[in-house]
Amino acid sequence: MKNDKLLLVDENDNVIGFESKEKCHEGRGLLHRAFSAFIFNSKGQLLIHQRSKFKKLWPLYWSNSFCSHPRKGETYEKAAERRGKEELGIECKMKYLYKFQYYAPFKNIGCENELCAVLIGKYDGKISPNPKEIADWKFVDIDELKKDIAKNPDKYTPWFKMELKRLMKDFKKDIENLIYYRA
């Protein structure tokens, strides 16, 4: 929703206020709560998407499956499950892995200043992307993705590159369990 206020947080993820999405992303930005979702299929491929041309920050860049901001009173898992339906038309359970704080400026337009949770889920069904959010999408093999990021780093969002690197280093077992052992 356009009028939803984002949750301003301190470094410990305590809510300290609310502000518009626009104000949170202007100038040096305001630290706010966010999440990034990584959806894998049964083949172990990762769903990535190209951000819509309508996005103010990083339009037409490739990124993780989807990302957004939780609403007041919403857990990271519930927020990701809601947003999966809104952006991709998918329904799947999400598993929280970790959160981290980052700052990433985009040209002279604005920035991301987020305390961001990273979640994973598994999905093998139909994808129905929202064109206001997503220009394109595909499932990719992780090794091919890592090669392309190394070759073309400017095609990808900064948070996606940070998160993927940590996922592959610290959470490979969680991903394998999700893909191969979960129904």
HUQUIDA-V86197 format. One line per field, one symbol per residue. ss: DSSP state (H for helix, E for strand, L for the rest). psi: psi as a letter, one per 30 degrees, with the letter a starting at -180 (. if undefined). Layout:
BEGIN
ss = ???
psi = ???
END
This chain:
BEGIN
ss = LLLLEEEEELLLLLEEEEEEHHHHLLLLLLLEEEEEEEEELLLLLEEEEEELLLLLLLLLLEELLEEELLLLLLLHHHHHHHHHHHHHLLLLLEEEEEEEEEEEEELLLEEEEEEEEEEEEELLLLLLLLLLLEEEEEEELHHHHHHHHHHLHHHELHHHHHHHHHHHHHLHHHHHHHHHHLL
psi = kefkkljklafggkkgaklleeefglbflkklkllkkjklaffglkjllkklffkekhkglkalellakllkgkleeeeeeeeeeeefgljlkkkkelllklkjkjbgealkikjkkklllkkgakkikjffekelllklkeeeeeeeeeeifffkkeeeeeeeeeefefgeeeeeeeeffk.
END
